[in-house]
Amino acid sequence: MPDVLIGLIVLVGALVQGAVGYGLNLVAVPLVALLDPTLVPVPLLLVSSTHGLLTILREYRHTDWTGVWWVLAGRVPGTALGVLAVATLAPRPFSALVGVAVLVCVLLSVVSWRPEPRPGPLLVAGVASGTFGTAASIGGPPVALLYQHSPGPRIRATLAAGFVLGTVVSLIGLGLGGQVHLTHVVQTLWLLPFLLAGFLLSGPLRKFLDGGPIRVAVLAVAAASAVALLVRSAVG
């Protein structure tokens, strides 16, 4: 039963990410970590990167590759900062700080801020994504907020490419640290049918969201990410 429940959690996360562009880790990481901690982080990293590859295959024509490379350039030092944060900072206050930062960005977006995916902001978002993703498992909002006014296919394809390349960086780091094992691949394989089901179900939903609703969905998932971090910091 726990295995089926974990699979359904991954299915829902894949559905959200397939429709909005990010959110799989928001849904999966906190719940899966409670049910089977061995699936975090490596197997879920492999699952999310597989989802990214599927998204690129489905909407590759819309990928903003220039933006992806700027984000990746920031993600490398951001990952190092995330590792440093894990080693030196208490996790609960740090998660709260990240949650507040994301909420502030969401509120600014609703009120007056109209971010644009230009080189400077993309580089900063890449650093934030690498830091937040490594230290708190939620790295999508900083980049997604920059693309909130873009068409749905562009948001999904660009974030997917960034996730795949960023995951490669993370896995290389974990591999050098001796934290990637063959058992992780086996654990990932049984989750793939659930991932594929969620991805396929997201097809009709993304068509409904594309246009005006996609920005609302991006901001809603970002706000949910922030609230999840604040709850995690409060309850431990």
C-alpha positions, 0 to 999 in steps of 0.5 A: 500500500505505501508503494501505491500511495507514493506512486499516486503522489508522483502521479499528481506531482507529474500532472501539476508540473506537466500543466504548469511547468513546475511543482512535482517536487512541491507535491512529492518531496514532503510526502514521499520523505515521510513514507520512504526517505530513501527516495529523497533526493536521488530517485526523485531527482531522476524522476523529475529529470525524466519528466523534464525530458518528456516535456522537452520532447512534447514542446521543444520548439518553445524552449528559450535556450538563451534563458536556460543557459543564463539560469544554468550559469547561476545554478552552478554557484547557487548549488554550492551556496545551497550545500554551504547553507545546509552545512552551516545554517539551521534548516527550519529558519532557512526554509522560513526565509526562502518561503517569505522571499517567494511570498514577497515575490508573488505579492509584488507580481500581483501588485505591480512587479512585471518581471522579464526573463532578461540575462541579469534577472535570469542569472540571479534567478539561477543562483536562487534556484540552485540555492533553494533547490539544493537546501530546501528541495524547491527551486522552481519558483525563482525562474517560473516567476520571471516567465509568468507572463510568457505563453504556457508552452514557453514556460513549461519547455524552458523550465523543463530544460533548466530542470534537466540540466540542473539535475545533471549538475546536482547528480554529478555533485551527489555522485562525487560524494558517493551518494548515487547507487544502483538501488536508486535506479531500481527505485526510480524504474517502478515510479516511471509508470505513475510519472508517465500517467500524470504526464499524459493526464496533464495534456488536456489540462495544459490546453485549458491553462494556456493563455491568461490562466497560466500566470494564475497557475504559476503564481498559485504554485509559487505561493503554495511552495512558499506556504509549504516551506513555512509550514515545514519550518514551523512543524520541523 
